[in-house]
Amino acid sequence: MSTTTVQIGVQGMTCGHCVRSVDEELRTLPGVTDVTVELVAGATSPVTITATEPLSDEAVAAAVAEAGYAVAPRRSLL
């Protein structure tokens, strides 16, 4: 079984409760097997999502929004 890893940034988290809320919502997505959040209070927190099937950007953003936060825009290398 192959896995997919998605890395995003989440804005607005400040504490462990925030982390749990985002973790719980992301784990409701089909195929998600693991969520790792590195809390950076008051800044963009890196989040790594591991799943057994592809995750759409829209589904991930909707789950984060349901938790009350926002996905940080991806930075351009240009």
N, CA, C and O atoms as a Maestro MAE file, in Angstrom:
{
 s_m_m2io_version
 :::
 2.0.0
}

f_m_ct {
 s_m_title
 :::
 protein
 m_atom[312] {
  # First column is atom index #
  i_m_mmod_type
  r_m_x_coord
  r_m_y_coord
  r_m_z_coord
  i_m_residue_number
  s_m_chain_name
  s_m_pdb_residue_name
  s_m_pdb_atom_name
  i_m_atomic_number
  :::
  1 25 0.851 -1.177 0.000 1 A "MET " " N  " 7
  2 3 0.000 0.000 0.000 1 A "MET " " CA " 6
  3 2 0.895 1.239 0.000 1 A "MET " " C  " 6
  4 15 1.784 1.371 0.841 1 A "MET " " O  " 8
  5 25 0.656 2.138 -0.942 2 A "SER " " N  " 7
  6 3 1.458 3.353 -1.013 2 A "SER " " CA " 6
  7 2 0.816 4.450 -0.171 2 A "SER " " C  " 6
  8 15 -0.383 4.436 0.108 2 A "SER " " O  " 8
  9 25 1.649 5.389 0.216 3 A "THR " " N  " 7
  10 3 1.149 6.513 1.004 3 A "THR " " CA " 6
  11 2 1.492 7.814 0.301 3 A "THR " " C  " 6
  12 15 2.444 7.895 -0.474 3 A "THR " " O  " 8
  13 25 0.697 8.823 0.592 4 A "THR " " N  " 7
  14 3 0.895 10.168 0.085 4 A "THR " " CA " 6
  15 2 1.178 11.063 1.268 4 A "THR " " C  " 6
  16 15 0.518 10.954 2.301 4 A "THR " " O  " 8
  17 25 2.150 11.948 1.132 5 A "THR " " N  " 7
  18 3 2.442 12.903 2.192 5 A "THR " " CA " 6
  19 2 2.216 14.308 1.655 5 A "THR " " C  " 6
  20 15 2.727 14.678 0.599 5 A "THR " " O  " 8
  21 25 1.440 15.081 2.404 6 A "VAL " " N  " 7
  22 3 1.128 16.457 2.040 6 A "VAL " " CA " 6
  23 2 1.633 17.353 3.156 6 A "VAL " " C  " 6
  24 15 1.396 17.082 4.334 6 A "VAL " " O  " 8
  25 25 2.328 18.417 2.788 7 A "GLN " " N  " 7
  26 3 2.795 19.378 3.777 7 A "GLN " " CA " 6
  27 2 2.118 20.710 3.518 7 A "GLN " " C  " 6
  28 15 2.113 21.215 2.396 7 A "GLN " " O  " 8
  29 25 1.541 21.274 4.585 8 A "ILE " " N  " 7
  30 3 0.865 22.561 4.494 8 A "ILE " " CA " 6
  31 2 1.302 23.425 5.664 8 A "ILE " " C  " 6
  32 15 1.938 22.941 6.601 8 A "ILE " " O  " 8
  33 25 0.962 24.694 5.605 9 A "GLY " " N  " 7
  34 3 1.137 25.590 6.736 9 A "GLY " " CA " 6
  35 2 -0.247 26.021 7.201 9 A "GLY " " C  " 6
  36 15 -1.121 26.305 6.382 9 A "GLY " " O  " 8
  37 25 -0.445 26.071 8.507 10 A "VAL " " N  " 7
  38 3 -1.724 26.501 9.060 10 A "VAL " " CA " 6
  39 2 -1.487 27.758 9.882 10 A "VAL " " C  " 6
  40 15 -0.590 27.814 10.722 10 A "VAL " " O  " 8
  41 25 -2.311 28.759 9.620 11 A "GLN " " N  " 7
  42 3 -2.182 30.046 10.301 11 A "GLN " " CA " 6
  43 2 -3.167 30.151 11.457 11 A "GLN " " C  " 6
  44 15 -4.291 29.653 11.382 11 A "GLN " " O  " 8
  45 25 -2.727 30.806 12.527 12 A "GLY " " N  " 7
  46 3 -3.621 31.163 13.613 12 A "GLY " " CA " 6
  47 2 -3.628 30.263 14.831 12 A "GLY " " C  " 6
  48 15 -4.299 30.583 15.812 12 A "GLY " " O  " 8
  49 25 -2.911 29.153 14.809 13 A "MET " " N  " 7
  50 3 -2.899 28.276 15.977 13 A "MET " " CA " 6
  51 2 -1.988 28.860 17.054 13 A "MET " " C  " 6
  52 15 -0.923 29.401 16.758 13 A "MET " " O  " 8
  53 25 -2.428 28.740 18.316 14 A "THR " " N  " 7
  54 3 -1.640 29.314 19.406 14 A "THR " " CA " 6
  55 2 -1.380 28.356 20.556 14 A "THR " " C  " 6
  56 15 -0.574 28.658 21.436 14 A "THR " " O  " 8
  57 25 -2.062 27.180 20.569 15 A "CYS " " N  " 7
  58 3 -1.928 26.304 21.740 15 A "CYS " " CA " 6
  59 2 -2.219 24.849 21.369 15 A "CYS " " C  " 6
  60 15 -2.536 24.536 20.221 15 A "CYS " " O  " 8
  61 25 -2.108 23.983 22.348 16 A "GLY " " N  " 7
  62 3 -2.367 22.568 22.145 16 A "GLY " " CA " 6
  63 2 -3.801 22.281 21.729 16 A "GLY " " C  " 6
  64 15 -4.040 21.357 20.952 16 A "GLY " " O  " 8
  65 25 -4.752 23.046 22.226 17 A "HIS " " N  " 7
  66 3 -6.152 22.856 21.843 17 A "HIS " " CA " 6
  67 2 -6.317 23.116 20.344 17 A "HIS " " C  " 6
  68 15 -7.040 22.388 19.664 17 A "HIS " " O  " 8
  69 25 -5.657 24.139 19.836 18 A "CYS " " N  " 7
  70 3 -5.689 24.446 18.408 18 A "CYS " " CA " 6
  71 2 -5.157 23.269 17.605 18 A "CYS " " C  " 6
  72 15 -5.754 22.864 16.608 18 A "CYS " " O  " 8
  73 25 -4.035 22.728 18.047 19 A "VAL " " N  " 7
  74 3 -3.410 21.595 17.368 19 A "VAL " " CA " 6
  75 2 -4.370 20.409 17.339 19 A "VAL " " C  " 6
  76 15 -4.533 19.772 16.299 19 A "VAL " " O  " 8
  77 25 -5.003 20.107 18.468 20 A "ARG " " N  " 7
  78 3 -5.938 18.981 18.528 20 A "ARG " " CA " 6
  79 2 -7.120 19.185 17.586 20 A "ARG " " C  " 6
  80 15 -7.566 18.239 16.936 20 A "ARG " " O  " 8
  81 25 -7.627 20.407 17.509 21 A "SER " " N  " 7
  82 3 -8.767 20.689 16.628 21 A "SER " " CA " 6
  83 2 -8.416 20.438 15.169 21 A "SER " " C  " 6
  84 15 -9.183 19.811 14.439 21 A "SER " " O  " 8
  85 25 -7.257 20.928 14.747 22 A "VAL " " N  " 7
  86 3 -6.816 20.731 13.363 22 A "VAL " " CA " 6
  87 2 -6.552 19.246 13.106 22 A "VAL " " C  " 6
  88 15 -6.964 18.711 12.078 22 A "VAL " " O  " 8
  89 25 -5.873 18.590 14.030 23 A "ASP " " N  " 7
  90 3 -5.576 17.158 13.907 23 A "ASP " " CA " 6
  91 2 -6.871 16.356 13.746 23 A "ASP " " C  " 6
  92 15 -6.969 15.516 12.851 23 A "ASP " " O  " 8
  93 25 -7.849 16.607 14.593 24 A "GLU " " N  " 7
  94 3 -9.107 15.862 14.546 24 A "GLU " " CA " 6
  95 2 -9.840 16.059 13.220 24 A "GLU " " C  " 6
  96 15 -10.360 15.097 12.653 24 A "GLU " " O  " 8
  97 25 -9.887 17.288 12.725 25 A "GLU " " N  " 7
  98 3 -10.590 17.544 11.458 25 A "GLU " " CA " 6
  99 2 -9.872 16.904 10.283 25 A "GLU " " C  " 6
  100 15 -10.519 16.337 9.402 25 A "GLU " " O  " 8
  101 25 -8.544 16.984 10.251 26 A "LEU " " N  " 7
  102 3 -7.802 16.383 9.140 26 A "LEU " " CA " 6
  103 2 -7.935 14.863 9.131 26 A "LEU " " C  " 6
  104 15 -7.960 14.248 8.065 26 A "LEU " " O  " 8
  105 25 -8.019 14.258 10.309 27 A "ARG " " N  " 7
  106 3 -8.147 12.795 10.393 27 A "ARG " " CA " 6
  107 2 -9.513 12.299 9.916 27 A "ARG " " C  " 6
  108 15 -9.690 11.097 9.719 27 A "ARG " " O  " 8
  109 25 -10.481 13.199 9.728 28 A "THR " " N  " 7
  110 3 -11.782 12.781 9.189 28 A "THR " " CA " 6
  111 2 -11.741 12.607 7.680 28 A "THR " " C  " 6
  112 15 -12.661 12.026 7.104 28 A "THR " " O  " 8
  113 25 -10.695 13.096 7.030 29 A "LEU " " N  " 7
  114 3 -10.582 12.954 5.577 29 A "LEU " " CA " 6
  115 2 -10.304 11.493 5.222 29 A "LEU " " C  " 6
  116 15 -9.528 10.828 5.908 29 A "LEU " " O  " 8
  117 25 -10.926 10.991 4.162 30 A "PRO " " N  " 7
  118 3 -10.726 9.592 3.759 30 A "PRO " " CA " 6
  119 2 -9.250 9.285 3.491 30 A "PRO " " C  " 6
  120 15 -8.572 10.003 2.756 30 A "PRO " " O  " 8
  121 25 -8.776 8.206 4.102 31 A "GLY " " N  " 7
  122 3 -7.417 7.739 3.856 31 A "GLY " " CA " 6
  123 2 -6.346 8.323 4.763 31 A "GLY " " C  " 6
  124 15 -5.213 7.843 4.746 31 A "GLY " " O  " 8
  125 25 -6.666 9.347 5.556 32 A "VAL " " N  " 7
  126 3 -5.639 9.957 6.412 32 A "VAL " " CA " 6
  127 2 -5.261 8.980 7.520 32 A "VAL " " C  " 6
  128 15 -6.116 8.480 8.251 32 A "VAL " " O  " 8
  129 25 -3.957 8.720 7.626 33 A "THR " " N  " 7
  130 3 -3.450 7.790 8.637 33 A "THR " " CA " 6
  131 2 -2.632 8.470 9.718 33 A "THR " " C  " 6
  132 15 -2.466 7.921 10.807 33 A "THR " " O  " 8
  133 25 -2.115 9.665 9.430 34 A "ASP " " N  " 7
  134 3 -1.299 10.358 10.426 34 A "ASP " " CA " 6
  135 2 -1.299 11.856 10.141 34 A "ASP " " C  " 6
  136 15 -1.335 12.289 8.989 34 A "ASP " " O  " 8
  137 25 -1.258 12.632 11.220 35 A "VAL " " N  " 7
  138 3 -1.151 14.086 11.132 35 A "VAL " " CA " 6
  139 2 -0.105 14.516 12.155 35 A "VAL " " C  " 6
  140 15 -0.183 14.142 13.325 35 A "VAL " " O  " 8
  141 25 0.867 15.297 11.714 36 A "THR " " N  " 7
  142 3 1.894 15.825 12.603 36 A "THR " " CA " 6
  143 2 1.875 17.343 12.501 36 A "THR " " C  " 6
  144 15 1.989 17.904 11.412 36 A "THR " " O  " 8
  145 25 1.730 18.005 13.653 37 A "VAL " " N  " 7
  146 3 1.682 19.465 13.693 37 A "VAL " " CA " 6
  147 2 2.844 19.967 14.529 37 A "VAL " " C  " 6
  148 15 3.043 19.526 15.661 37 A "VAL " " O  " 8
  149 25 3.613 20.892 13.965 38 A "GLU " " N  " 7
  150 3 4.687 21.557 14.706 38 A "GLU " " CA " 6
  151 2 4.168 22.959 15.037 38 A "GLU " " C  " 6
  152 15 4.199 23.857 14.195 38 A "GLU " " O  " 8
  153 25 3.695 23.134 16.267 39 A "LEU " " N  " 7
  154 3 3.081 24.402 16.657 39 A "LEU " " CA " 6
  155 2 4.106 25.525 16.687 39 A "LEU " " C  " 6
  156 15 5.140 25.425 17.348 39 A "LEU " " O  " 8
  157 25 3.804 26.592 15.962 40 A "VAL " " N  " 7
  158 3 4.572 27.830 15.998 40 A "VAL " " CA " 6
  159 2 3.540 28.896 16.367 40 A "VAL " " C  " 6
  160 15 2.900 29.491 15.500 40 A "VAL " " O  " 8
  161 25 3.396 29.121 17.672 41 A "ALA " " N  " 7
  162 3 2.341 29.998 18.177 41 A "ALA " " CA " 6
  163 2 2.408 31.382 17.550 41 A "ALA " " C  " 6
  164 15 3.447 32.041 17.563 41 A "ALA " " O  " 8
  165 25 1.276 31.807 17.000 42 A "GLY " " N  " 7
  166 3 1.170 33.133 16.420 42 A "GLY " " CA " 6
  167 2 1.765 33.275 15.027 42 A "GLY " " C  " 6
  168 15 1.798 34.376 14.477 42 A "GLY " " O  " 8
  169 25 2.233 32.179 14.456 43 A "ALA " " N  " 7
  170 3 2.821 32.220 13.111 43 A "ALA " " CA " 6
  171 2 2.247 31.056 12.307 43 A "ALA " " C  " 6
  172 15 1.238 30.468 12.697 43 A "ALA " " O  " 8
  173 25 2.879 30.725 11.199 44 A "THR " " N  " 7
  174 3 2.429 29.605 10.384 44 A "THR " " CA " 6
  175 2 3.040 28.314 10.915 44 A "THR " " C  " 6
  176 15 4.262 28.184 10.992 44 A "THR " " O  " 8
  177 25 2.187 27.362 11.280 45 A "SER " " N  " 7
  178 3 2.633 26.084 11.830 45 A "SER " " CA " 6
  179 2 2.689 25.035 10.723 45 A "SER " " C  " 6
  180 15 1.701 24.835 10.016 45 A "SER " " O  " 8
  181 25 3.834 24.359 10.559 46 A "PRO " " N  " 7
  182 3 3.931 23.299 9.563 46 A "PRO " " CA " 6
  183 2 3.101 22.082 9.972 46 A "PRO " " C  " 6
  184 15 3.133 21.654 11.125 46 A "PRO " " O  " 8
  185 25 2.365 21.537 9.018 47 A "VAL " " N  " 7
  186 3 1.537 20.357 9.257 47 A "VAL " " CA " 6
  187 2 1.845 19.341 8.162 47 A "VAL " " C  " 6
  188 15 1.843 19.673 6.976 47 A "VAL " " O  " 8
  189 25 2.109 18.103 8.570 48 A "THR " " N  " 7
  190 3 2.361 17.018 7.635 48 A "THR " " CA " 6
  191 2 1.222 16.016 7.751 48 A "THR " " C  " 6
  192 15 0.906 15.543 8.843 48 A "THR " " O  " 8
  193 25 0.605 15.695 6.612 49 A "ILE " " N  " 7
  194 3 -0.522 14.778 6.571 49 A "ILE " " CA " 6
  195 2 -0.098 13.565 5.748 49 A "ILE " " C  " 6
  196 15 0.392 13.714 4.629 49 A "ILE " " O  " 8
  197 25 -0.286 12.372 6.297 50 A "THR " " N  " 7
  198 3 0.014 11.138 5.587 50 A "THR " " CA " 6
  199 2 -1.309 10.436 5.312 50 A "THR " " C  " 6
  200 15 -2.154 10.311 6.199 50 A "THR " " O  " 8
  201 25 -1.481 9.976 4.064 51 A "ALA " " N  " 7
  202 3 -2.731 9.332 3.675 51 A "ALA " " CA " 6
  203 2 -2.465 8.183 2.720 51 A "ALA " " C  " 6
  204 15 -1.423 8.117 2.069 51 A "ALA " " O  " 8
  205 25 -3.429 7.287 2.654 52 A "THR " " N  " 7
  206 3 -3.319 6.136 1.756 52 A "THR " " CA " 6
  207 2 -3.922 6.420 0.391 52 A "THR " " C  " 6
  208 15 -3.886 5.566 -0.495 52 A "THR " " O  " 8
  209 25 -4.477 7.615 0.215 53 A "GLU " " N  " 7
  210 3 -5.016 8.024 -1.080 53 A "GLU " " CA " 6
  211 2 -4.774 9.516 -1.262 53 A "GLU " " C  " 6
  212 15 -4.558 10.229 -0.282 53 A "GLU " " O  " 8
  213 25 -4.807 9.996 -2.499 54 A "PRO " " N  " 7
  214 3 -4.546 11.417 -2.745 54 A "PRO " " CA " 6
  215 2 -5.556 12.312 -2.026 54 A "PRO " " C  " 6
  216 15 -6.733 11.973 -1.899 54 A "PRO " " O  " 8
  217 25 -5.064 13.469 -1.558 55 A "LEU " " N  " 7
  218 3 -5.912 14.462 -0.883 55 A "LEU " " CA " 6
  219 2 -5.987 15.713 -1.750 55 A "LEU " " C  " 6
  220 15 -4.965 16.214 -2.219 55 A "LEU " " O  " 8
  221 25 -7.180 16.204 -1.957 56 A "SER " " N  " 7
  222 3 -7.311 17.443 -2.731 56 A "SER " " CA " 6
  223 2 -7.004 18.636 -1.831 56 A "SER " " C  " 6
  224 15 -7.250 18.606 -0.625 56 A "SER " " O  " 8
  225 25 -6.461 19.684 -2.444 57 A "ASP " " N  " 7
  226 3 -6.189 20.916 -1.702 57 A "ASP " " CA " 6
  227 2 -7.470 21.461 -1.086 57 A "ASP " " C  " 6
  228 15 -7.463 21.982 0.029 57 A "ASP " " O  " 8
  229 25 -8.574 21.334 -1.826 58 A "GLU " " N  " 7
  230 3 -9.859 21.855 -1.350 58 A "GLU " " CA " 6
  231 2 -10.341 21.118 -0.107 58 A "GLU " " C  " 6
  232 15 -10.841 21.743 0.828 58 A "GLU " " O  " 8
  233 25 -10.194 19.784 -0.087 59 A "ALA " " N  " 7
  234 3 -10.625 18.990 1.063 59 A "ALA " " CA " 6
  235 2 -9.791 19.321 2.295 59 A "ALA " " C  " 6
  236 15 -10.319 19.441 3.400 59 A "ALA " " O  " 8
  237 25 -8.478 19.468 2.094 60 A "VAL " " N  " 7
  238 3 -7.594 19.814 3.204 60 A "VAL " " CA " 6
  239 2 -7.946 21.199 3.736 60 A "VAL " " C  " 6
  240 15 -8.055 21.379 4.949 60 A "VAL " " O  " 8
  241 25 -8.124 22.171 2.862 61 A "ALA " " N  " 7
  242 3 -8.465 23.532 3.283 61 A "ALA " " CA " 6
  243 2 -9.803 23.553 4.004 61 A "ALA " " C  " 6
  244 15 -9.959 24.274 4.989 61 A "ALA " " O  " 8
  245 25 -10.776 22.770 3.528 62 A "ALA " " N  " 7
  246 3 -12.090 22.735 4.166 62 A "ALA " " CA " 6
  247 2 -12.002 22.141 5.576 62 A "ALA " " C  " 6
  248 15 -12.665 22.624 6.493 62 A "ALA " " O  " 8
  249 25 -11.190 21.102 5.750 63 A "ALA " " N  " 7
  250 3 -11.024 20.497 7.076 63 A "ALA " " CA " 6
  251 2 -10.360 21.469 8.034 63 A "ALA " " C  " 6
  252 15 -10.767 21.577 9.190 63 A "ALA " " O  " 8
  253 25 -9.345 22.175 7.564 64 A "VAL " " N  " 7
  254 3 -8.663 23.166 8.410 64 A "VAL " " CA " 6
  255 2 -9.627 24.303 8.764 64 A "VAL " " C  " 6
  256 15 -9.644 24.772 9.902 64 A "VAL " " O  " 8
  257 25 -10.423 24.742 7.798 65 A "ALA " " N  " 7
  258 3 -11.405 25.803 8.042 65 A "ALA " " CA " 6
  259 2 -12.460 25.350 9.051 65 A "ALA " " C  " 6
  260 15 -12.903 26.139 9.886 65 A "ALA " " O  " 8
  261 25 -12.859 24.087 8.974 66 A "GLU " " N  " 7
  262 3 -13.839 23.544 9.924 66 A "GLU " " CA " 6
  263 2 -13.300 23.608 11.349 66 A "GLU " " C  " 6
  264 15 -14.062 23.767 12.302 66 A "GLU " " O  " 8
  265 25 -11.983 23.483 11.487 67 A "ALA " " N  " 7
  266 3 -11.345 23.590 12.806 67 A "ALA " " CA " 6
  267 2 -11.211 25.049 13.250 67 A "ALA " " C  " 6
  268 15 -10.907 25.325 14.410 67 A "ALA " " O  " 8
  269 25 -11.439 25.985 12.315 68 A "GLY " " N  " 7
  270 3 -11.385 27.405 12.662 68 A "GLY " " CA " 6
  271 2 -10.104 28.117 12.262 68 A "GLY " " C  " 6
  272 15 -9.805 29.195 12.774 68 A "GLY " " O  " 8
  273 25 -9.346 27.520 11.349 69 A "TYR " " N  " 7
  274 3 -8.065 28.097 10.957 69 A "TYR " " CA " 6
  275 2 -7.971 28.174 9.438 69 A "TYR " " C  " 6
  276 15 -8.908 27.797 8.736 69 A "TYR " " O  " 8
  277 25 -6.852 28.658 8.936 70 A "ALA " " N  " 7
  278 3 -6.671 28.814 7.492 70 A "ALA " " CA " 6
  279 2 -5.356 28.206 7.053 70 A "ALA " " C  " 6
  280 15 -4.357 28.250 7.771 70 A "ALA " " O  " 8
  281 25 -5.378 27.634 5.849 71 A "VAL " " N  " 7
  282 3 -4.150 27.125 5.246 71 A "VAL " " CA " 6
  283 2 -3.385 28.321 4.695 71 A "VAL " " C  " 6
  284 15 -3.949 29.158 3.991 71 A "VAL " " O  " 8
  285 25 -2.099 28.397 5.019 72 A "ALA " " N  " 7
  286 3 -1.256 29.489 4.519 72 A "ALA " " CA " 6
  287 2 -1.045 29.307 3.018 72 A "ALA " " C  " 6
  288 15 -0.900 28.179 2.548 72 A "ALA " " O  " 8
  289 25 -1.028 30.399 2.265 73 A "PRO " " N  " 7
  290 3 -0.754 30.279 0.826 73 A "PRO " " CA " 6
  291 2 0.635 29.704 0.604 73 A "PRO " " C  " 6
  292 15 1.578 30.004 1.336 73 A "PRO " " O  " 8
  293 25 0.735 28.873 -0.423 74 A "ARG " " N  " 7
  294 3 2.047 28.315 -0.772 74 A "ARG " " CA " 6
  295 2 2.920 29.446 -1.307 74 A "ARG " " C  " 6
  296 15 2.447 30.319 -2.035 74 A "ARG " " O  " 8
  297 25 4.180 29.420 -0.941 75 A "ARG " " N  " 7
  298 3 5.116 30.464 -1.383 75 A "ARG " " CA " 6
  299 2 5.646 30.137 -2.757 75 A "ARG " " C  " 6
  300 15 5.956 28.985 -3.062 75 A "ARG " " O  " 8
  301 25 5.745 31.132 -3.561 76 A "SER " " N  " 7
  302 3 6.305 30.970 -4.889 76 A "SER " " CA " 6
  303 2 7.818 31.052 -4.815 76 A "SER " " C  " 6
  304 15 8.369 31.813 -4.019 76 A "SER " " O  " 8
  305 25 8.478 30.278 -5.635 77 A "LEU " " N  " 7
  306 3 9.945 30.337 -5.691 77 A "LEU " " CA " 6
  307 2 10.414 31.361 -6.696 77 A "LEU " " C  " 6
  308 15 11.615 31.584 -6.844 77 A "LEU " " O  " 8
  309 25 9.480 31.987 -7.389 78 A "LEU " " N  " 7
  310 3 9.852 32.988 -8.395 78 A "LEU " " CA " 6
  311 2 10.087 34.325 -7.768 78 A "LEU " " C  " 6
  312 15 10.409 35.286 -8.467 78 A "LEU " " O  " 8
  :::
 }
 m_bond[311] {
  # First column is bond index #
  i_m_from
  i_m_to
  i_m_order
  :::
  1 1 2 1
  2 2 3 1
  3 3 4 2
  4 3 5 1
  5 5 6 1
  6 6 7 1
  7 7 8 2
  8 7 9 1
  9 9 10 1
  10 10 11 1
  11 11 12 2
  12 11 13 1
  13 13 14 1
  14 14 15 1
  15 15 16 2
  16 15 17 1
  17 17 18 1
  18 18 19 1
  19 19 20 2
  20 19 21 1
  21 21 22 1
  22 22 23 1
  23 23 24 2
  24 23 25 1
  25 25 26 1
  26 26 27 1
  27 27 28 2
  28 27 29 1
  29 29 30 1
  30 30 31 1
  31 31 32 2
  32 31 33 1
  33 33 34 1
  34 34 35 1
  35 35 36 2
  36 35 37 1
  37 37 38 1
  38 38 39 1
  39 39 40 2
  40 39 41 1
  41 41 42 1
  42 42 43 1
  43 43 44 2
  44 43 45 1
  45 45 46 1
  46 46 47 1
  47 47 48 2
  48 47 49 1
  49 49 50 1
  50 50 51 1
  51 51 52 2
  52 51 53 1
  53 53 54 1
  54 54 55 1
  55 55 56 2
  56 55 57 1
  57 57 58 1
  58 58 59 1
  59 59 60 2
  60 59 61 1
  61 61 62 1
  62 62 63 1
  63 63 64 2
  64 63 65 1
  65 65 66 1
  66 66 67 1
  67 67 68 2
  68 67 69 1
  69 69 70 1
  70 70 71 1
  71 71 72 2
  72 71 73 1
  73 73 74 1
  74 74 75 1
  75 75 76 2
  76 75 77 1
  77 77 78 1
  78 78 79 1
  79 79 80 2
  80 79 81 1
  81 81 82 1
  82 82 83 1
  83 83 84 2
  84 83 85 1
  85 85 86 1
  86 86 87 1
  87 87 88 2
  88 87 89 1
  89 89 90 1
  90 90 91 1
  91 91 92 2
  92 91 93 1
  93 93 94 1
  94 94 95 1
  95 95 96 2
  96 95 97 1
  97 97 98 1
  98 98 99 1
  99 99 100 2
  100 99 101 1
  101 101 102 1
  102 102 103 1
  103 103 104 2
  104 103 105 1
  105 105 106 1
  106 106 107 1
  107 107 108 2
  108 107 109 1
  109 109 110 1
  110 110 111 1
  111 111 112 2
  112 111 113 1
  113 113 114 1
  114 114 115 1
  115 115 116 2
  116 115 117 1
  117 117 118 1
  118 118 119 1
  119 119 120 2
  120 119 121 1
  121 121 122 1
  122 122 123 1
  123 123 124 2
  124 123 125 1
  125 125 126 1
  126 126 127 1
  127 127 128 2
  128 127 129 1
  129 129 130 1
  130 130 131 1
  131 131 132 2
  132 131 133 1
  133 133 134 1
  134 134 135 1
  135 135 136 2
  136 135 137 1
  137 137 138 1
  138 138 139 1
  139 139 140 2
  140 139 141 1
  141 141 142 1
  142 142 143 1
  143 143 144 2
  144 143 145 1
  145 145 146 1
  146 146 147 1
  147 147 148 2
  148 147 149 1
  149 149 150 1
  150 150 151 1
  151 151 152 2
  152 151 153 1
  153 153 154 1
  154 154 155 1
  155 155 156 2
  156 155 157 1
  157 157 158 1
  158 158 159 1
  159 159 160 2
  160 159 161 1
  161 161 162 1
  162 162 163 1
  163 163 164 2
  164 163 165 1
  165 165 166 1
  166 166 167 1
  167 167 168 2
  168 167 169 1
  169 169 170 1
  170 170 171 1
  171 171 172 2
  172 171 173 1
  173 173 174 1
  174 174 175 1
  175 175 176 2
  176 175 177 1
  177 177 178 1
  178 178 179 1
  179 179 180 2
  180 179 181 1
  181 181 182 1
  182 182 183 1
  183 183 184 2
  184 183 185 1
  185 185 186 1
  186 186 187 1
  187 187 188 2
  188 187 189 1
  189 189 190 1
  190 190 191 1
  191 191 192 2
  192 191 193 1
  193 193 194 1
  194 194 195 1
  195 195 196 2
  196 195 197 1
  197 197 198 1
  198 198 199 1
  199 199 200 2
  200 199 201 1
  201 201 202 1
  202 202 203 1
  203 203 204 2
  204 203 205 1
  205 205 206 1
  206 206 207 1
  207 207 208 2
  208 207 209 1
  209 209 210 1
  210 210 211 1
  211 211 212 2
  212 211 213 1
  213 213 214 1
  214 214 215 1
  215 215 216 2
  216 215 217 1
  217 217 218 1
  218 218 219 1
  219 219 220 2
  220 219 221 1
  221 221 222 1
  222 222 223 1
  223 223 224 2
  224 223 225 1
  225 225 226 1
  226 226 227 1
  227 227 228 2
  228 227 229 1
  229 229 230 1
  230 230 231 1
  231 231 232 2
  232 231 233 1
  233 233 234 1
  234 234 235 1
  235 235 236 2
  236 235 237 1
  237 237 238 1
  238 238 239 1
  239 239 240 2
  240 239 241 1
  241 241 242 1
  242 242 243 1
  243 243 244 2
  244 243 245 1
  245 245 246 1
  246 246 247 1
  247 247 248 2
  248 247 249 1
  249 249 250 1
  250 250 251 1
  251 251 252 2
  252 251 253 1
  253 253 254 1
  254 254 255 1
  255 255 256 2
  256 255 257 1
  257 257 258 1
  258 258 259 1
  259 259 260 2
  260 259 261 1
  261 261 262 1
  262 262 263 1
  263 263 264 2
  264 263 265 1
  265 265 266 1
  266 266 267 1
  267 267 268 2
  268 267 269 1
  269 269 270 1
  270 270 271 1
  271 271 272 2
  272 271 273 1
  273 273 274 1
  274 274 275 1
  275 275 276 2
  276 275 277 1
  277 277 278 1
  278 278 279 1
  279 279 280 2
  280 279 281 1
  281 281 282 1
  282 282 283 1
  283 283 284 2
  284 283 285 1
  285 285 286 1
  286 286 287 1
  287 287 288 2
  288 287 289 1
  289 289 290 1
  290 290 291 1
  291 291 292 2
  292 291 293 1
  293 293 294 1
  294 294 295 1
  295 295 296 2
  296 295 297 1
  297 297 298 1
  298 298 299 1
  299 299 300 2
  300 299 301 1
  301 301 302 1
  302 302 303 1
  303 303 304 2
  304 303 305 1
  305 305 306 1
  306 306 307 1
  307 307 308 2
  308 307 309 1
  309 309 310 1
  310 310 311 1
  311 311 312 2
  :::
 }
}
